[in-house]
Amino acid sequence: MGGTKDSSGPTSFQFALLSLVKKMALDHPYHTIFQLLALANGDRIKDKQRSRNSFVVDVDKKIAAEDLLRELSSYHGPIIRQMKQMVEIYIKLAEMETKREDTNKRVTLPRELRSVRQLELVPVITSNFPVDRTCQYPEGSFPHFKGLGDSVTIMNGINAPKVVECLGSDGKRYRQLAKSGNDDLRQDAV
């Protein structure tokens, strides 16, 4: 998305790609919007990492995702707002400062992360719910985000990944891994 090298107009690859992604997001917002938010946040990086040459932002892709999200807001505004709120929680969680002596220990989450509750329009991101061919996602068709557990476990590693439990509306606790730093999550097998 967002490449300007392609010719413009309704026959261009970029037009076709953007039209397809828009249709997918309109019909299946719970399966598509998180990816658009990831692209739109593509330039977010901790200040400590900014000086490294290895970080490259595809600005065209970021702008294309932001523009599409803006357009989709007239259709799925409440869903996008709640998903943005959830993404902010996970970014703050991933960037949470830890001490080396906290490794393999449970650490209490800051109040701002513990206080977010009941995002009823946002599925638990690690839950598995199928794409509906009829494009209908009535209330209760997926477990929604009810909050995070009170603490995280700091794992061993250069970037101190954190294991957190997400509370789902189905009563289950979903274990999740939050990472930041030098890690390229696209290449992560976890």
Secondary structure as UniProt FT lines:
FT   TURN            10..11
FT   HELIX           13..27
FT   HELIX           29..40
FT   TURN            41..43
FT   HELIX           47..49
FT   TURN            50..51
FT   TURN            53..54
FT   HELIX           59..95
FT   HELIX           100..102
FT   TURN            103..104
FT   STRAND          106..108
FT   HELIX           111..114
FT   STRAND          119..123
FT   TURN            125..126
FT   TURN            133..134
FT   TURN            139..140
FT   STRAND          144..154
FT   TURN            158..159
FT   STRAND          162..168
FT   TURN            169..170
FT   STRAND          173..178
FT   HELIX           185..187
//
